[in-house]
Amino acid sequence: MNPTILQLAADLAAGRTTSRQLAEEALARIEDPKGEGKRAFIKVYRTQALAAADASDLQRKAGLVPSPLAGIPVSIKNLCDVAGETTLSGSRALDDAPPATRDAPVVARLREAGAVIVGSTNMSEFAFTGVGANPHYGTPGNPADRTRVPGGSSSGAAVSVGDRMAVAALGTDTGGSVRIPAALCGITGFKPTARRVPIDDVVPLSTSLDSIGPLANSVEDCAIVDAVFAAEPISVPEAAPLAGLRFAIPRHYVFDDVDATVGKAFERACKALAAKGVKIEHIDLPQLTELPTINSKGTFAAAEAYAWHKDLIARRGNEYDPN
């Protein structure tokens, strides 16, 4: 099991490790030629990360520990503005854009919490698919099986956590872009309510639906990082009892042509929940079968993405991934 934020925070507090050591270990994994760092990261902030780690260690000695994330390596998705850098969003078509003049608010909040940002992670180009493939920067291999896709669009974010190149990651989610790679890579992801975390200075997919969310090693870790993202007091609630919760499983559409391996895994999960007292009910939801017709001419995400992309497509559309 990968160490959690609170485990590492306790190690830092007790002097069993240092932020410098954690940063060096994360960077070594990123730079390992046998690893996935080259495909999981588009930019690596080695010099800045080590400087931030050293600063964190000095602050800790002075009794300044701004949050449980202080001194802990994190990664950020490649669509967030970082002062002085060109924001690429996993594409080549933005390489002539001017450098950002400031950090995105969510990046600034990570820095204020004392997090050590080790790099900017690879992603599906412009966050537009859930597979995680990227023809420009490579596709990072899934931690469980390098021949499998990591899921997207926050592909590098999930692999960075799964491979211990970061303890937690900043991802974005419109229709699954945090939750899909977290699920496929065996970690935890959380999509908060849209607008709870500001999306200013973040390249959009759908301005109505985009959310910034954490990918990490546990629900507890996600709660900590989410609170930092939202500039809220960090408070990890007690685990709620499962007994008595009701889960509804729709009979229509979502299980049509389900892969047999996926179906068996889903059934195992349902049985495990039921054994803990969860009430699972199968319900009719035939409206779901209308989705292909409703979405046949596009979705919120497609329409809002086109509004943002149309000028760039006119100028450099031949450099987009045709998929």
C-alpha positions as CSV (number, residue, x, y, z in Angstrom):
1,M,0.0,0.0,0.0
2,N,1.2,3.5,-0.8
3,P,1.7,5.7,2.2
4,T,-1.1,8.2,2.9
5,I,-0.8,12.0,3.5
6,L,-1.4,11.7,7.3
7,Q,1.1,8.8,7.6
8,L,3.8,10.9,5.8
9,A,2.8,14.0,7.8
10,A,3.4,12.0,11.0
11,D,6.8,10.9,9.7
12,L,7.7,14.4,8.9
13,A,6.6,15.6,12.3
14,A,8.5,12.9,14.1
15,G,11.7,13.5,12.1
16,R,11.6,10.0,10.5
17,T,11.9,11.7,7.1
18,T,12.2,15.1,5.5
19,S,10.5,16.9,2.7
20,R,13.8,16.9,0.8
21,Q,14.0,13.1,1.1
22,L,10.3,12.7,-0.1
23,A,10.9,15.0,-3.0
24,E,14.1,13.3,-4.1
25,E,12.4,9.9,-3.9
26,A,9.5,11.1,-6.0
27,L,11.8,12.8,-8.6
28,A,13.9,9.6,-8.8
29,R,10.8,7.6,-9.7
30,I,9.9,10.2,-12.3
31,E,13.4,10.1,-13.8
32,D,13.8,6.3,-13.7
33,P,14.2,5.3,-17.4
34,K,12.4,2.0,-16.6
35,G,9.4,3.8,-15.2
36,E,6.5,5.8,-16.6
37,G,7.8,9.3,-15.7
38,K,8.5,10.4,-19.2
39,R,5.0,9.5,-20.3
40,A,3.2,10.5,-17.0
41,F,4.7,14.0,-16.9
42,I,4.9,16.7,-19.6
43,K,7.0,19.0,-17.3
44,V,9.1,18.2,-14.3
45,Y,9.9,20.9,-11.8
46,R,13.0,19.4,-10.3
47,T,14.8,22.6,-9.2
48,Q,11.7,24.3,-7.9
49,A,10.5,21.1,-6.1
50,L,13.8,20.6,-4.3
51,A,13.9,24.3,-3.3
52,A,10.3,24.1,-2.0
53,A,11.1,20.9,-0.1
54,D,14.2,22.6,1.5
55,A,12.0,25.6,2.4
56,S,9.4,23.3,3.9
57,D,12.0,21.6,6.1
58,L,13.3,25.0,7.4
59,Q,9.7,26.1,8.1
60,R,9.0,22.9,10.0
61,K,12.0,23.5,12.2
62,A,10.6,26.9,13.0
63,G,7.2,25.4,13.9
64,L,5.5,26.6,10.7
65,V,3.4,23.8,9.2
66,P,0.5,25.3,7.2
67,S,-1.3,22.0,6.5
68,P,-1.0,18.2,6.5
69,L,0.2,18.6,2.9
70,A,3.2,20.6,3.9
71,G,6.4,19.2,2.5
72,I,4.5,16.4,0.6
73,P,5.0,15.8,-3.2
74,V,2.0,16.5,-5.4
75,S,1.5,16.7,-9.2
76,I,-0.8,19.1,-11.1
77,K,-2.6,18.4,-14.4
78,N,-1.2,20.1,-17.5
79,L,-4.1,22.4,-18.0
80,C,-3.5,24.6,-14.9
81,D,-1.6,27.9,-15.4
82,V,1.8,28.1,-13.7
83,A,3.4,31.5,-13.6
84,G,6.0,31.9,-16.3
85,E,5.0,28.7,-18.2
86,T,3.0,28.0,-21.3
87,T,-0.1,26.0,-20.5
88,L,-0.2,23.2,-23.1
89,S,-3.3,21.1,-22.0
90,G,-1.7,18.0,-23.4
91,S,-1.5,19.5,-26.9
92,R,1.0,20.9,-29.4
93,A,-1.4,23.5,-30.7
94,L,-0.9,25.8,-27.7
95,D,2.9,25.8,-27.8
96,D,3.0,29.4,-29.2
97,A,0.7,30.7,-26.4
98,P,2.2,33.4,-24.1
99,P,3.4,32.2,-20.7
100,A,1.0,32.5,-17.8
101,T,1.4,35.6,-15.8
102,R,0.2,34.0,-12.5
103,D,-0.6,30.6,-11.0
104,A,-4.1,29.4,-11.3
105,P,-5.8,29.9,-7.9
106,V,-6.0,26.2,-7.2
107,V,-2.2,25.9,-7.8
108,A,-1.6,28.9,-5.5
109,R,-3.7,27.2,-2.8
110,L,-1.5,24.1,-3.0
111,R,1.6,26.3,-2.6
112,E,0.1,28.1,0.3
113,A,-0.7,24.7,2.0
114,G,3.1,23.9,1.7
115,A,2.7,21.2,-1.0
116,V,5.8,20.4,-3.1
117,I,4.7,20.5,-6.7
118,V,7.0,18.0,-8.6
119,G,5.6,18.4,-12.1
120,S,2.7,18.9,-14.6
121,T,1.1,15.6,-15.7
122,N,0.2,14.3,-19.1
123,M,-3.5,14.0,-20.1
124,S,-5.9,13.3,-22.9
125,E,-5.4,16.2,-25.3
126,F,-7.6,19.1,-24.1
127,A,-9.2,16.6,-21.6
128,F,-11.5,15.3,-24.4
129,T,-11.5,11.5,-23.8
130,G,-11.7,9.1,-21.0
131,V,-9.2,6.6,-22.4
132,G,-6.0,8.5,-21.5
133,A,-4.2,8.1,-24.8
134,N,-2.0,11.0,-26.0
135,P,-0.3,10.9,-29.4
136,H,1.9,13.9,-28.7
137,Y,3.5,13.0,-25.3
138,G,2.9,9.3,-25.1
139,T,0.4,7.3,-23.1
140,P,1.4,6.3,-19.6
141,G,1.0,2.7,-18.8
142,N,-1.4,1.5,-16.1
143,P,0.3,0.7,-12.8
144,A,-1.4,-2.8,-12.8
145,D,-0.4,-3.7,-16.4
146,R,1.7,-1.4,-18.6
147,T,0.0,-2.7,-21.7
148,R,-3.3,-1.3,-20.5
149,V,-4.6,2.3,-20.7
150,P,-4.6,4.4,-17.5
151,G,-8.0,6.0,-18.2
152,G,-8.4,9.7,-18.7
153,S,-8.4,12.5,-19.1
154,S,-6.3,12.8,-15.9
155,S,-4.1,9.9,-17.0
156,G,-0.7,11.1,-15.8
157,A,-2.2,12.3,-12.5
158,A,-3.4,8.8,-11.7
159,V,-0.2,7.1,-12.8
160,S,1.9,9.6,-10.8
161,V,0.0,8.6,-7.6
162,G,-0.1,4.9,-8.4
163,D,3.6,4.8,-9.1
164,R,4.5,7.0,-6.1
165,M,5.9,9.8,-8.2
166,A,3.5,12.0,-6.2
167,V,1.4,11.4,-3.0
168,A,-1.6,13.2,-4.4
169,A,-2.6,14.8,-7.7
170,L,-4.7,17.6,-9.0
171,G,-7.1,16.4,-11.7
172,T,-10.1,17.8,-13.5
173,D,-13.4,16.0,-14.1
174,T,-16.2,16.9,-16.5
175,G,-17.7,13.5,-17.3
176,G,-15.3,11.2,-15.4
177,S,-11.8,12.5,-16.0
178,V,-10.8,12.1,-12.3
179,R,-13.0,9.1,-11.5
180,I,-12.2,7.0,-14.5
181,P,-8.3,7.0,-14.2
182,A,-8.6,6.7,-10.4
183,A,-10.7,3.6,-10.8
184,L,-8.6,2.1,-13.6
185,C,-5.3,2.7,-11.7
186,G,-6.6,1.4,-8.3
187,I,-6.5,4.7,-6.4
188,T,-9.2,7.1,-5.1
189,G,-10.7,10.1,-7.0
190,F,-13.3,12.6,-6.1
191,K,-15.3,15.0,-8.3
192,P,-16.7,17.9,-6.2
193,T,-19.6,20.1,-7.0
194,A,-18.8,22.3,-9.9
195,R,-17.6,25.8,-8.9
196,R,-16.8,24.7,-5.3
197,V,-13.1,25.0,-6.5
198,P,-12.4,27.9,-8.8
199,I,-11.6,26.9,-12.4
200,D,-10.0,30.3,-13.2
201,D,-6.8,30.0,-15.3
202,V,-7.5,26.4,-16.1
203,V,-8.0,25.4,-19.8
204,P,-11.7,24.4,-19.9
205,L,-13.5,21.5,-21.5
206,S,-17.0,22.4,-20.5
207,T,-17.4,25.7,-18.6
208,S,-20.7,24.4,-17.1
209,L,-19.5,21.0,-16.0
210,D,-15.8,21.2,-15.2
211,S,-14.7,20.4,-11.7
212,I,-11.2,20.3,-10.1
213,G,-10.7,17.2,-7.9
214,P,-8.0,15.2,-6.2
215,L,-6.6,11.8,-7.0
216,A,-4.9,10.1,-4.0
217,N,-4.4,6.9,-2.1
218,S,-7.5,7.0,0.1
219,V,-10.8,8.8,0.7
220,E,-9.2,10.5,3.7
221,D,-6.4,11.8,1.4
222,C,-9.0,13.1,-1.1
223,A,-10.8,14.9,1.7
224,I,-7.6,16.7,2.8
225,V,-6.6,17.7,-0.7
226,D,-10.2,18.8,-1.6
227,A,-10.3,21.1,1.4
228,V,-7.1,22.7,0.2
229,F,-8.5,23.1,-3.3
230,A,-11.6,24.7,-1.9
231,A,-9.8,26.9,0.7
232,E,-11.8,25.3,3.5
233,P,-10.7,24.2,6.9
234,I,-9.3,20.6,6.7
235,S,-11.7,18.3,8.5
236,V,-11.8,14.6,7.8
237,P,-15.2,13.3,8.8
238,E,-15.6,9.9,10.6
239,A,-16.5,7.1,8.2
240,A,-20.2,6.8,7.8
241,P,-21.7,3.4,8.6
242,L,-22.6,1.4,5.5
243,A,-25.5,-0.5,7.1
244,G,-28.8,0.9,6.0
245,L,-27.6,2.8,2.9
246,R,-29.6,2.2,-0.2
247,F,-27.9,1.9,-3.6
248,A,-30.0,1.9,-6.8
249,I,-28.8,0.0,-9.8
250,P,-30.5,0.9,-13.1
251,R,-31.5,-2.1,-15.3
252,H,-31.2,-0.2,-18.6
253,Y,-28.5,1.1,-20.9
254,V,-25.5,1.1,-18.5
255,F,-25.3,-2.7,-18.5
256,D,-26.0,-3.3,-22.2
257,D,-23.1,-5.2,-23.7
258,V,-21.1,-4.9,-20.4
259,D,-17.8,-6.7,-20.6
260,A,-17.9,-10.0,-18.7
261,T,-14.9,-9.3,-16.5
262,V,-16.3,-5.9,-15.6
263,G,-19.7,-7.4,-14.9
264,K,-18.2,-10.0,-12.5
265,A,-16.2,-7.3,-10.7
266,F,-19.3,-5.2,-10.3
267,E,-21.2,-8.1,-8.9
268,R,-18.4,-8.8,-6.4
269,A,-18.5,-5.2,-5.2
270,C,-22.3,-5.4,-4.8
271,K,-22.0,-8.6,-2.7
272,A,-19.3,-7.0,-0.6
273,L,-21.5,-4.0,0.1
274,A,-24.5,-6.1,0.8
275,A,-22.5,-8.1,3.4
276,K,-22.0,-4.8,5.2
277,G,-25.7,-4.1,5.4
278,V,-26.1,-2.0,2.2
279,K,-29.5,-2.4,0.6
280,I,-29.1,-2.8,-3.1
281,E,-32.2,-2.3,-5.3
282,H,-32.5,-2.8,-9.0
283,I,-34.7,-0.1,-10.5
284,D,-36.2,0.7,-13.9
285,L,-34.8,3.8,-15.5
286,P,-35.8,3.5,-19.2
287,Q,-35.0,7.2,-19.8
288,L,-31.3,6.3,-20.0
289,T,-32.0,4.6,-23.3
290,E,-32.9,8.1,-24.7
291,L,-29.3,9.3,-24.1
292,P,-27.9,8.3,-27.6
293,T,-30.7,10.2,-29.3
294,I,-30.4,13.2,-27.0
295,N,-26.6,13.4,-27.5
296,S,-26.5,12.5,-31.2
297,K,-25.8,16.1,-32.2
298,G,-23.5,16.9,-29.3
299,T,-23.5,17.6,-25.6
300,F,-22.9,20.5,-23.3
301,A,-19.3,19.6,-23.2
302,A,-18.9,19.4,-27.0
303,A,-20.8,22.7,-27.6
304,E,-18.9,24.6,-24.9
305,A,-15.6,23.1,-26.0
306,Y,-16.2,24.2,-29.6
307,A,-16.9,27.8,-28.4
308,W,-13.5,27.8,-26.8
309,H,-11.6,25.9,-29.5
310,K,-13.1,27.2,-32.8
311,D,-10.4,29.9,-33.3
312,L,-7.6,27.6,-32.4
313,I,-9.0,24.9,-34.6
314,A,-9.1,27.4,-37.5
315,R,-5.4,28.3,-36.9
316,R,-3.8,24.9,-35.8
317,G,-6.5,22.3,-36.1
318,N,-4.3,20.1,-38.3
319,E,-2.1,19.5,-35.1
320,Y,-5.0,18.2,-33.0
321,D,-5.3,14.5,-32.3
322,P,-7.9,13.5,-35.0
323,N,-9.6,11.2,-32.4
